[in-house]
Amino acid sequence: MSNTTVKKETLTFKRVATKAKDGANGFLYIHSWGTGYQELIFESKGSAESAARKLNTPEYVNSLKLPA
C-alpha cells in the first residue's frame, strides 16, 4: 500500500496590490499546490473567497483532468 499524501490547493492573502507595483489594483493572493504556486490579483476579497471555495471540490479536480 502506498503512503501517498495529496496536498490540497490553497489560496492565501498576501497584501493589497497596486497598479504601480503589480499592474492592477486589488488583493494579491498566493494560489499554491503540491508542485508550485502563482500570484493572483482579485478585484475583491469576496471574489477571492468564492474562488477558494471551489478549490479541492470534486468538480474542480475533475476539470483539471480534462485535456487542454
C-alpha positions in Angstrom: 0.0 0.0 0.0 1.2 3.5 -0.9 1.7 6.2 1.7 0.9 9.0 -0.8 -0.3 12.2 0.7 -2.3 14.6 -1.5 -1.5 18.2 -0.9 -4.6 20.4 -1.2 -4.6 23.6 -3.2 -4.7 26.8 -1.1 -5.4 30.5 -1.7 -3.7 32.7 0.9 -4.0 36.5 1.1 -0.6 38.3 0.8 -1.2 42.0 0.5 -3.1 44.8 -1.2 -2.0 45.1 -4.8 -1.4 48.4 -6.5 -1.3 49.3 -10.2 2.2 50.9 -9.9 3.7 47.9 -8.2 1.7 44.9 -9.6 0.0 46.2 -12.7 -3.5 46.1 -11.2 -5.3 47.3 -8.1 -6.9 44.7 -5.9 -5.9 42.0 -3.5 -2.9 39.8 -4.1 -3.3 36.1 -3.2 -0.9 33.2 -3.5 -2.5 30.1 -5.1 -0.4 27.1 -4.2 -0.5 23.4 -4.8 1.9 20.4 -4.4 4.2 21.4 -7.2 4.1 25.1 -7.4 2.3 28.4 -6.9 1.1 31.5 -8.7 0.2 35.0 -7.6 -3.3 36.1 -8.4 -4.9 39.6 -8.1 -8.6 39.7 -7.3 -10.9 42.7 -7.5 -12.4 42.0 -4.1 -11.8 39.7 -1.1 -15.3 38.3 -1.9 -14.2 37.1 -5.3 -11.1 35.5 -3.8 -13.2 33.7 -1.2 -15.5 32.5 -4.0 -12.5 31.1 -5.9 -11.1 29.5 -2.7 -14.4 27.7 -2.0 -14.2 26.0 -5.4 -10.6 24.6 -4.8 -10.4 20.9 -4.0 -14.0 20.2 -4.8 -14.7 17.1 -7.0 -15.9 19.3 -9.8 -12.7 21.4 -9.7 -10.4 18.3 -9.5 -12.2 16.7 -12.4 -11.9 19.8 -14.5 -8.1 19.6 -14.1 -8.1 16.2 -15.7 -9.7 17.5 -19.0 -7.3 17.9 -22.0 -6.3 21.5 -22.8 
